[in-house]
Amino acid sequence: MSAESLGLQETALINALESRSGIATASRIVVKVGSSSLTSVAGGISEEALKKLVDVLAQRRLAGTEIILVSSGAISAGLLPLGLSRRPKDLATQQAAASVGQGLLMAHYNQAFASHGVTSSQVLLTAEDLTRRHQYVNAHRALERLLHLGVVPIVNENDTVATHEIRFGDNDRLAALVAHLIKADALILLSDVDSLYDGPPSQGASRISQVDSPEDLEGIVIGSAGAAGVGTGGMATKVQAALIAAETGIPALVTSTAQAAAALAGEDVGTWFSMSGNKRPVRMLWLAHLADIRGRLVLDDGAVRAVSERHKSLLPAGITSVSGDFDAGDAVEISDAHGNVFAHGLVNYRHSDLPQMLGRSTKELAKDLGRQFERVVVHVDDLVLLNV
């Protein structure tokens, strides 16, 4: 096939995915399902709910679409076998529950997909796997190979080894990064809520059919990031994940697991988040949305313009104040003199090194303090502008 023909095909696909109807013909889709749709504290894994979802996904896979399933539920699946009456709060017990539950969850998935003649696989990821270049390349290569072999990869955060500092925090955001990693055509986020509403549905609120930009959600109370029961996410994290995907060129749909078949058919269900930006490196997505921010650098007006408008590295001469407790390599937020945070970056110095450097040129610092102080504070390659 000629390059021109491939280009026309790609353009046609992009045009089709400007609306949710394009999901019906999309060739690669990431689907995320939450714990509350598959499990409960009292009963563990719901075989019926899991089978219904797999029936829908397997049918689409057999029709030729590549499906990547990001599935929560490992920790909650491990609660019943361990005799736990509620989701544990301490990390060690969460890891133990995940270790028990992940095998149980995959056993159910493998059996359900196998009944359709579809092979599924387990892929466990940590934040480092999608932010460090070597692991990122390996994760991308493994997922691509699985898809080419006709497998449905089932992705989950590796809760057994993840620490508080390197966790995604919830599988909604993990799904957004996976969609970016494998260049998906669309992201579908499933839970027990059928759509985003402009208020409590029980009080007669209206469904929000489409979101074209974050401004469309101004004034709408979406809810907290944490949900009661077995899950860690909520509508707030789903909206954040959908916006992350949409802002990097991947449209997203938020709807209920009961509407999975209708969603994959491109029907008018859920809330559609249309594309509003271009794809960018997954490392930059992590830095913008998921990095553990350890401090703040406040800049003068000239440095703000240099960083935000001319896309320059941050030099010590433009920094007016420093706050926080961070080491070299940690993520910090960058603000103007009025406290408006406009960027995140990976800093090259400890917090205790910076006060003596503020307002001074790198040449002056090298002369007075040594060549190790000639480095920029945040290199442009380690800096991401927010809401751009």
C-alpha positions in Angstrom: 0.0 0.0 0.0 1.4 3.4 -0.9 2.3 6.1 1.7 -0.5 8.3 0.2 -3.1 5.5 0.7 -1.9 5.0 4.3 -2.2 8.7 4.9 -5.7 8.8 3.5 -6.7 5.8 5.7 -5.2 7.5 8.8 -7.0 10.8 8.0 -10.3 8.9 7.5 -9.9 7.2 10.9 -9.1 10.5 12.6 -12.2 12.1 11.1 -14.3 9.1 12.1 -13.2 9.4 15.7 -14.2 13.0 15.9 -17.5 11.5 17.2 -18.4 8.5 19.3 -19.8 6.7 16.2 -16.2 6.2 15.1 -15.7 3.7 17.9 -17.7 1.2 15.8 -14.9 1.1 13.2 -11.9 1.8 15.4 -9.1 -0.7 15.0 -7.5 -0.4 18.4 -9.4 0.4 21.7 -8.4 0.5 25.3 -11.2 -0.4 27.7 -10.9 0.1 31.4 -13.3 -1.5 33.9 -13.5 -0.6 37.6 -13.5 -2.8 40.7 -17.1 -2.0 41.5 -18.2 -3.4 38.2 -16.6 -6.8 38.8 -16.2 -7.4 42.6 -17.6 -6.7 46.0 -16.1 -7.0 49.5 -18.8 -9.5 50.5 -18.8 -11.7 47.5 -15.4 -11.3 45.8 -15.4 -11.7 42.0 -18.8 -11.6 40.3 -18.5 -14.3 37.6 -21.7 -13.2 35.9 -20.5 -9.6 35.6 -17.1 -10.6 34.4 -18.5 -13.0 31.8 -20.9 -10.4 30.4 -18.1 -7.9 29.9 -15.9 -10.6 28.3 -18.7 -11.7 26.0 -18.8 -8.1 24.6 -15.1 -7.7 24.3 -14.5 -11.1 22.8 -17.1 -10.5 20.1 -15.4 -7.2 19.1 -12.0 -8.9 19.2 -13.2 -11.7 16.9 -14.5 -9.0 14.5 -11.0 -7.8 14.1 -10.5 -5.0 16.6 -7.5 -5.0 18.9 -8.6 -4.7 22.5 -6.6 -3.9 25.5 -8.4 -4.3 28.8 -7.2 -2.4 31.8 -8.9 -4.1 34.8 -9.1 -3.2 38.4 -10.2 -5.7 41.0 -7.0 -7.5 42.1 -7.0 -6.1 45.7 -10.8 -6.5 46.1 -10.7 -10.0 44.7 -8.2 -10.9 47.4 -10.2 -9.6 50.3 -12.6 -12.6 50.7 -9.9 -15.3 50.6 -7.9 -13.4 53.2 -10.9 -13.0 55.4 -10.8 -9.2 55.2 -14.1 -7.3 55.7 -13.0 -4.1 54.1 -10.4 -2.7 51.7 -7.2 -2.3 53.8 -5.6 1.1 54.1 -2.0 0.1 54.8 0.2 -0.6 51.8 1.5 -4.0 53.0 -2.0 -5.5 53.3 -3.0 -4.0 50.0 0.0 -5.7 48.4 -0.9 -9.0 50.0 -4.5 -8.8 48.8 -3.3 -7.9 45.3 -1.0 -10.9 45.3 -3.8 -13.3 46.1 -6.5 -11.5 44.1 -4.6 -11.0 40.8 -4.2 -14.7 40.2 -7.9 -15.3 40.9 -9.0 -12.4 38.6 -6.8 -13.7 35.8 -8.1 -17.2 36.1 -11.6 -16.0 35.6 -10.6 -13.8 32.7 -8.6 -16.5 31.0 -11.5 -19.0 31.3 -14.1 -16.5 30.0 -12.1 -15.4 27.0 -11.1 -19.0 26.2 -14.7 -19.9 25.9 -14.8 -17.7 22.8 -11.5 -19.0 21.5 -9.7 -15.8 22.4 -6.4 -15.8 24.3 -5.8 -13.3 27.1 -2.6 -12.4 28.9 -1.6 -10.6 32.1 0.5 -7.4 31.9 1.4 -5.8 35.3 2.8 -2.3 35.2 4.2 0.3 37.6 4.6 4.0 37.0 8.3 3.5 36.4 7.5 1.2 33.4 5.9 4.1 31.6 8.2 6.9 32.7 11.7 5.4 32.3 12.8 5.1 28.7 14.1 1.5 28.9 11.0 0.0 30.6 8.7 2.1 28.4 10.2 0.7 25.2 9.9 -2.9 26.6 6.3 -2.3 27.7 5.4 -0.9 24.3 7.2 -3.8 22.5 5.5 -6.4 24.6 2.0 -5.0 24.2 2.4 -4.5 20.4 3.5 -8.1 20.0 0.6 -9.4 22.0 -1.8 -7.5 19.9 -0.3 -8.7 16.7 -0.6 -12.2 17.9 -4.4 -11.7 18.5 -4.2 -11.7 22.3 -6.2 -9.5 24.6 -3.7 -8.0 27.1 -5.3 -7.5 30.5 -3.4 -4.7 32.2 -3.3 -3.8 35.9 -1.1 -1.8 38.1 1.5 -4.0 39.8 0.0 -3.4 43.3 2.1 -6.2 44.8 5.4 -4.2 44.3 4.3 -0.6 43.8 5.0 1.9 46.6 3.1 5.0 47.5 5.7 7.1 45.8 5.5 5.4 42.4 1.9 4.4 42.1 -0.5 5.6 39.4 -3.0 6.0 42.2 -5.9 4.5 40.2 -6.3 2.5 37.0 -8.2 5.3 35.2 -5.0 7.3 34.7 -3.1 4.1 34.0 -5.6 3.4 31.2 -5.0 6.9 29.7 -1.2 6.3 29.7 -1.6 2.8 28.2 -3.9 4.3 25.5 -1.1 6.8 24.7 1.6 4.1 24.9 0.0 1.9 22.3 -1.5 4.7 20.2 -5.1 3.6 20.7 -7.8 5.1 18.6 -10.1 5.5 21.6 -10.3 5.0 25.4 -13.5 3.7 27.0 -13.8 4.0 30.8 -16.4 1.8 32.3 -17.9 1.9 35.9 -21.3 1.6 37.5 -22.3 5.1 36.4 -23.8 5.5 32.9 -22.6 9.1 32.2 -21.3 12.3 33.6 -24.1 14.6 34.8 -24.3 18.3 35.6 -25.5 17.4 39.1 -26.7 14.5 41.2 -28.7 12.1 38.9 -31.1 11.4 41.8 -32.1 15.1 41.8 -33.1 15.2 38.1 -29.7 16.3 36.7 -29.1 16.3 33.0 -26.6 14.0 31.2 -23.5 15.7 29.7 -23.3 14.2 26.3 -20.0 15.7 25.1 -17.0 17.5 26.5 -14.8 19.4 24.0 -12.5 21.1 26.5 -12.0 21.4 30.3 -13.9 24.7 30.2 -17.1 22.8 29.4 -16.9 21.4 33.0 -16.5 24.7 34.8 -19.0 25.0 37.6 -19.9 21.3 37.6 -19.3 19.4 40.8 -17.9 16.1 39.7 -17.3 14.4 43.0 -14.3 13.2 45.0 -11.5 11.1 43.6 -12.2 8.4 46.1 -15.2 6.2 46.0 -16.8 4.1 48.7 -16.6 0.3 48.6 -13.8 -1.7 46.8 -12.6 0.8 44.3 -10.1 3.7 44.6 -11.4 5.9 41.8 -14.5 7.8 41.2 -16.1 10.0 38.6 -13.4 12.6 39.3 -10.6 10.3 38.3 -12.4 9.1 35.2 -12.9 12.7 34.0 -9.3 13.4 34.7 -8.2 10.3 32.7 -10.6 11.2 29.9 -9.1 14.7 29.7 -5.6 13.4 29.8 -6.4 11.2 26.8 -8.3 13.8 24.9 -5.7 16.5 25.4 -3.1 14.2 23.8 -5.1 13.2 20.7 -7.1 10.2 22.0 -10.9 10.6 22.4 -12.5 9.0 25.4 -15.9 7.8 26.4 -17.1 7.5 30.1 -20.0 5.2 30.6 -21.3 2.2 32.6 -20.2 -1.4 32.2 -23.8 -2.3 31.4 -23.5 0.0 28.3 -20.3 -1.6 27.1 -21.8 -3.2 24.0 -23.6 0.1 23.0 -20.4 2.0 23.6 -18.4 -0.3 21.3 -21.1 0.0 18.7 -20.7 3.8 18.7 -24.2 4.4 20.1 -25.2 7.6 21.8 -24.3 6.6 25.4 -22.1 8.0 28.1 -20.1 11.2 27.9 -17.8 11.7 24.9 -14.5 13.6 25.4 -13.4 14.8 22.0 -9.8 15.2 20.9 -8.4 18.6 21.9 -4.7 18.2 21.5 -1.8 16.3 19.9 0.0 13.2 21.2 3.1 13.9 23.3 5.6 11.6 25.1 4.2 9.5 27.9 6.9 10.8 30.2 5.6 14.3 29.8 2.1 13.0 30.6 3.4 11.5 33.8 5.2 14.7 34.7 2.1 16.8 34.0 -0.5 14.7 35.7 0.9 11.9 37.9 4.3 13.0 39.3 4.8 13.3 43.1 5.3 17.1 43.4 7.8 17.8 46.1 8.3 21.6 46.0 7.7 24.9 44.2 9.9 27.4 42.3 8.6 30.9 41.9 9.9 32.9 38.9 10.1 36.5 38.0 8.3 37.8 34.9 11.3 37.5 32.6 11.8 33.8 33.5 8.1 33.1 33.1 8.2 34.4 29.6 11.4 32.5 28.8 10.0 29.2 30.0 6.4 29.5 28.9 6.8 31.5 25.6 10.3 30.8 24.4 10.5 27.2 25.8 13.8 27.7 27.5 15.4 25.9 30.3 15.0 27.4 33.8 18.1 29.2 35.1 18.7 30.2 38.7 18.8 33.9 37.7 15.0 33.9 37.2 14.0 32.2 40.4 12.8 34.4 43.2 11.9 31.8 45.9 12.0 28.1 46.7 9.7 26.0 48.9 9.5 22.3 49.7 11.8 19.5 50.5 13.2 17.9 47.4 16.3 16.2 46.0 17.9 16.4 42.6 15.6 14.5 40.1 12.4 15.2 42.0 9.4 16.9 40.4 8.5 20.4 41.4 5.8 22.9 40.3 6.8 26.2 38.7 4.7 29.3 39.3 4.7 33.0 38.5 4.9 35.7 41.2 1.1 35.6 41.7 1.2 31.9 42.6 -0.2 30.6 39.3 1.4 27.2 38.6 2.1 26.9 34.8 4.6 24.1 34.6 6.1 21.0 36.2 9.7 20.0 36.0 12.4 17.7 37.3 14.9 19.8 39.3 18.7 19.3 39.1 19.4 20.4 42.6 18.5 19.7 46.2 16.2 22.3 47.9 19.0 23.3 50.2 21.3 24.1 47.3 19.1 26.6 45.6 18.8 29.6 48.0 22.4 30.6 47.5 21.9 30.4 43.7 18.8 32.6 43.3 19.2 35.6 41.0 22.7 34.6 39.9 24.0 33.6 36.5 25.4 30.1 35.9 28.8 31.6 35.0 29.0 33.5 38.3 27.9 30.4 40.3 30.5 28.2 38.6 33.2 30.7 39.5 32.2 31.1 43.1 30.8 27.6 44.0 32.3 25.2 41.5 31.5 23.8 38.1 28.8 21.5 39.5 26.7 24.7 39.9 26.8 25.5 36.2 23.9 23.3 35.4 20.4 24.7 34.7 17.9 24.3 37.5 15.3 22.5 35.2 16.3 21.5 31.7 13.7 22.2 29.0 13.6 18.4 28.2 12.5 17.8 31.8 9.8 20.5 31.8 6.2 20.4 30.8 3.8 23.3 30.4 0.4 22.8 31.9 -2.9 23.4 30.0 -1.0 24.0 26.8 
